[in-house]
Amino acid sequence: MSRRACIAALLAACALAVAGCGGGDDAAIPGADPSRAQEVSDTYGCGACHTIGGLRDASGRVGPELTGGDGHRAIAGRLPRTPGNLQRWIRTPQEIAPGSLMPDMGVTERDARDIAAYLSSH
Ligand code: HEC
């Protein structure tokens, strides 16, 4: 391989590596499928307690609105709203804020990841 081809190959590998990491943007959750948000909300009844923009049957008022302006505050006033913290909160709110009105609902890892990805991008 010529030296020039070698450098070109290295640059291409580099670009792929950056794309693979989502460019370091923590709004992206590897492997998540935000299009499952409706299904997840229906399964656990998130929408009965929360207003979630873009989803059907999600205009609850027990908990905070999860999208729009309100959707950018700290989680339960305690945790920075990163995708990882959203997943943790959705699976174990009672561990993070004992006595919170949001119950632990046995949300699976995959379901938490997919709805967290939706919330992170809305
Ligand atoms: C029984 C009502 C109820 C259900 C069902 C419920 N939540 Fe909550 N949720 C709450 C309440 C109340 C809070 C506020 C918690 C606090 O501040 O202690 C909350 C907080 C949150 C927060 C943090 C938002 C913020 O601004 O503080 C997220 C994210 C969230 N819920 C997601 C979900 C998801 C996803 C589901 C479905 C898997 C769900 N919730 C189901 C009541 C509920």
Boltz pocket constraint, residues with backbone or C-beta under 6 A from the ligand:
constraints:
  - pocket:
      binder: B
      contacts: [[A, 40], [A, 41], [A, 44], [A, 45], [A, 46], [A, 47], [A, 48], [A, 49], [A, 50], [A, 62], [A, 63], [A, 64], [A, 65], [A, 66], [A, 70], [A, 71], [A, 73], [A, 74], [A, 75], [A, 76], [A, 77], [A, 86], [A, 89], [A, 90], [A, 97], [A, 100], [A, 101], [A, 102], [A, 103], [A, 105], [A, 107], [A, 115], [A, 119]]
      max_distance: 6.0
